[in-house]
Amino acid sequence: MRLKSGLWVAAYVRRCQIEGAYAVVRRRGAEEAGAIYVMINRLDSTADLFGPAPQTAFDDAQPVDRVFTPALKAQPAPEAEVEAYLAREQRFDPDIWIVEVEDRAGRNFLDQVVR
């Protein structure tokens, strides 16, 4: 059984705080199964953005795990480009979650495979 998005996000924010990074939920999505986007703000006008991996990236042995993949081709990208991408996603799917992490080193704290 897959964790609810709200619970996963709460645990992720806590993990970031334990590691010494500031994390905040910028947008709350659907509590049960909203898509989650993680923005890593590098505090230099650039950011990395990770979103849900396509279904083909899931391992048949662990089909319920969350897997994230870079949402943009160039990482890090200008913040304006990341914000524009997120705005498009919100128009397409109003149930998305957006978590922003501030970390100069660009650490994403995503335990799953980032492809």
C-alpha positions in Angstrom: 0.0 0.0 0.0 1.3 3.4 -1.0 1.7 6.2 1.6 -0.8 9.0 1.3 0.7 12.2 -0.3 0.1 14.3 2.8 1.9 11.8 5.1 4.8 11.4 2.7 5.2 15.2 2.4 5.2 15.7 6.2 7.9 13.0 6.6 10.0 14.5 3.8 9.8 18.0 5.3 10.8 16.6 8.7 13.8 14.7 7.1 15.0 17.9 5.4 14.8 19.8 8.8 16.8 17.0 10.5 19.5 17.4 7.8 19.6 21.2 8.5 17.8 22.4 5.4 14.7 24.7 5.5 11.7 23.0 3.8 8.2 24.3 3.4 5.0 23.1 1.8 4.2 25.8 -0.8 1.1 24.2 -2.1 -1.1 21.5 -0.6 -2.5 19.1 -3.0 -4.9 16.1 -2.8 -4.3 14.5 0.6 -4.7 10.9 -0.7 -2.8 10.8 -4.0 -1.7 14.2 -5.3 1.4 14.4 -7.4 4.4 15.8 -5.5 7.0 18.2 -6.9 10.2 19.0 -4.9 12.0 22.3 -5.7 15.5 22.6 -4.4 16.2 26.3 -4.2 20.0 26.8 -4.2 19.7 30.4 -3.0 21.6 31.8 -6.0 18.6 32.3 -8.4 18.8 28.7 -9.6 16.8 25.6 -8.5 16.5 21.9 -9.2 13.0 20.5 -9.7 12.0 16.9 -9.2 8.6 15.4 -10.1 6.9 12.0 -10.2 8.7 9.5 -12.4 6.8 8.1 -15.4 5.2 4.7 -14.7 7.9 3.0 -16.8 10.4 3.9 -14.1 8.8 1.8 -11.4 10.3 -1.5 -10.3 7.9 -4.4 -10.6 9.3 -5.8 -7.3 8.5 -2.5 -5.5 5.5 -1.0 -7.4 4.3 1.2 -4.6 7.5 3.2 -4.0 7.6 6.9 -4.9 10.3 7.5 -7.5 11.3 11.0 -8.5 13.0 12.2 -11.7 14.4 15.6 -12.7 11.5 17.6 -14.2 13.7 19.9 -16.4 16.5 18.9 -18.7 19.0 21.4 -17.3 19.6 21.2 -13.5 20.0 23.6 -11.9 17.7 25.9 -13.9 16.9 29.6 -13.4 14.2 30.0 -10.8 11.9 31.7 -13.3 12.0 28.6 -15.5 11.2 26.4 -12.5 8.3 28.6 -11.5 6.9 28.7 -15.0 7.0 24.9 -15.1 5.2 24.6 -11.8 2.5 27.1 -12.9 1.8 25.0 -16.0 1.6 21.8 -13.9 -0.9 23.6 -11.5 -3.1 24.5 -14.4 -3.0 21.0 -15.7 -3.5 19.3 -12.3 -4.9 21.4 -9.4 -4.2 18.5 -6.9 -0.3 18.8 -7.0 1.8 19.3 -3.9 4.9 21.6 -4.1 7.6 21.3 -1.5 10.4 23.9 -1.6 13.8 23.1 0.1 16.4 25.8 0.6 19.9 24.2 0.4 23.0 25.9 -1.2 24.6 22.5 -1.8 21.5 21.4 -3.8 20.9 18.3 -1.6 17.5 16.8 -2.4 17.1 14.2 0.4 15.1 11.9 -1.8 15.9 8.4 -0.7 14.4 6.8 -3.8 16.3 6.5 -7.0 16.5 9.9 -8.8 16.7 9.2 -12.5 
